[in-house]
């Protein structure tokens, strides 16, 4: 736990959020309300989604794709120029009326829930980036939830892919390989000290046989990844952790409660707490998207935490 600087910026700050459907729900006024909350804290929010940007890079937001966004010698400069200058809106949410001058200062980026299907030994050695098999590649499809027939079809297809040797992504998306991508990302972020990069962890699944691996990876991101990073321009919000506990029912939030799983400012300090044994989505809908209650909990915890990260970066 560390000391906090929680006041909203005094002047409007340009922020862009790279996301897909879970992020759109989180931003929406009628769902998570994140867009409105950020506007009330003086952030001018823009976002990317499917179809956005050069080479439709907005389609690709899995862990392996971050190498393409931030590190590819051929593509990254073009993508980052577009990202830093984007002021458009893809999702539906309230925002400030006009963008401040200059580029986007705060870069939020989030992978969607299929990236919580990480396999392998969480303590396995991390490969060098040039040998990392997920570099530039998509995550495997998450198992369907809430429908037994669809789940059985998914398992049958997985077995067929394994027999035919076509399950490379599923085998390659391990905790160690995911760590390798994020370790390499720090080299890119260090080159941009005038930007604040905020990793939003991938949300949890309703059902998963490897949920403990998602927990291990996201806890590593929140607590260990930045241990030796020299700057203050990178931060983590453990969206996964926040969505894995409730107040006893999927429509009952534990926002503001002492118990449960949280990533927030608490009693004047940053708290990353795993107080519940659950590693699965505690706010389910008919699928793996979090419901309104869960997304609003995330908004309530993230917004003050972002202010802290922003002020810490600005004063560093």
Secondary structure as the mmCIF struct_conf table of DSSP 4:
data_model
#
loop_
_struct_conf.conf_type_id
_struct_conf.id
_struct_conf.beg_label_comp_id
_struct_conf.beg_label_asym_id
_struct_conf.beg_label_seq_id
_struct_conf.end_label_comp_id
_struct_conf.end_label_asym_id
_struct_conf.end_label_seq_id
STRN STRN1 UNK A 3 UNK A 3
HELX_LH_PP_P HELX_LH_PP_P1 UNK A 7 UNK A 9
BEND BEND1 UNK A 10 UNK A 11
STRN STRN2 UNK A 13 UNK A 18
HELX_RH_AL_P HELX_RH_AL_P1 UNK A 21 UNK A 27
TURN_TY1_P TURN_TY1_P1 UNK A 29 UNK A 32
HELX_RH_AL_P HELX_RH_AL_P2 UNK A 34 UNK A 40
TURN_TY1_P TURN_TY1_P2 UNK A 41 UNK A 42
STRN STRN3 UNK A 43 UNK A 48
TURN_TY1_P TURN_TY1_P3 UNK A 50 UNK A 51
BEND BEND2 UNK A 53 UNK A 53
HELX_RH_3T_P HELX_RH_3T_P1 UNK A 54 UNK A 59
BEND BEND3 UNK A 62 UNK A 62
HELX_RH_3T_P HELX_RH_3T_P2 UNK A 63 UNK A 65
HELX_RH_AL_P HELX_RH_AL_P3 UNK A 66 UNK A 70
TURN_TY1_P TURN_TY1_P4 UNK A 71 UNK A 71
TURN_TY1_P TURN_TY1_P5 UNK A 73 UNK A 75
HELX_RH_AL_P HELX_RH_AL_P4 UNK A 76 UNK A 85
BEND BEND4 UNK A 91 UNK A 91
BEND BEND5 UNK A 97 UNK A 98
HELX_LH_PP_P HELX_LH_PP_P2 UNK A 99 UNK A 100
BEND BEND6 UNK A 101 UNK A 102
STRN STRN4 UNK A 106 UNK A 110
HELX_RH_3T_P HELX_RH_3T_P3 UNK A 113 UNK A 116
STRN STRN5 UNK A 119 UNK A 119
BEND BEND7 UNK A 120 UNK A 120
TURN_TY1_P TURN_TY1_P6 UNK A 122 UNK A 123
BEND BEND8 UNK A 124 UNK A 124
HELX_LH_PP_P HELX_LH_PP_P3 UNK A 125 UNK A 128
HELX_RH_3T_P HELX_RH_3T_P4 UNK A 129 UNK A 131
TURN_TY1_P TURN_TY1_P7 UNK A 133 UNK A 136
HELX_LH_PP_P HELX_LH_PP_P4 UNK A 138 UNK A 144
BEND BEND9 UNK A 146 UNK A 146
HELX_RH_AL_P HELX_RH_AL_P5 UNK A 148 UNK A 164
TURN_TY1_P TURN_TY1_P8 UNK A 165 UNK A 165
HELX_RH_AL_P HELX_RH_AL_P6 UNK A 168 UNK A 172
STRN STRN6 UNK A 174 UNK A 174
HELX_RH_AL_P HELX_RH_AL_P7 UNK A 175 UNK A 190
TURN_TY1_P TURN_TY1_P9 UNK A 191 UNK A 191
TURN_TY1_P TURN_TY1_P10 UNK A 193 UNK A 194
BEND BEND10 UNK A 195 UNK A 195
STRN STRN7 UNK A 196 UNK A 200
HELX_LH_PP_P HELX_LH_PP_P5 UNK A 201 UNK A 205
BEND BEND11 UNK A 206 UNK A 207
TURN_TY1_P TURN_TY1_P11 UNK A 209 UNK A 210
HELX_RH_AL_P HELX_RH_AL_P8 UNK A 211 UNK A 223
TURN_TY1_P TURN_TY1_P12 UNK A 224 UNK A 228
BEND BEND12 UNK A 232 UNK A 233
STRN STRN8 UNK A 234 UNK A 237
HELX_RH_AL_P HELX_RH_AL_P9 UNK A 239 UNK A 242
TURN_TY1_P TURN_TY1_P13 UNK A 243 UNK A 244
BEND BEND13 UNK A 247 UNK A 249
TURN_TY1_P TURN_TY1_P14 UNK A 250 UNK A 251
TURN_TY1_P TURN_TY1_P15 UNK A 255 UNK A 256
BEND BEND14 UNK A 258 UNK A 260
STRN STRN9 UNK A 261 UNK A 266
TURN_TY1_P TURN_TY1_P16 UNK A 267 UNK A 268
STRN STRN10 UNK A 269 UNK A 274
BEND BEND15 UNK A 276 UNK A 276
BEND BEND16 UNK A 280 UNK A 280
BEND BEND17 UNK A 282 UNK A 283
BEND BEND18 UNK A 286 UNK A 289
HELX_RH_AL_P HELX_RH_AL_P10 UNK A 292 UNK A 314
TURN_TY1_P TURN_TY1_P17 UNK A 315 UNK A 315
#
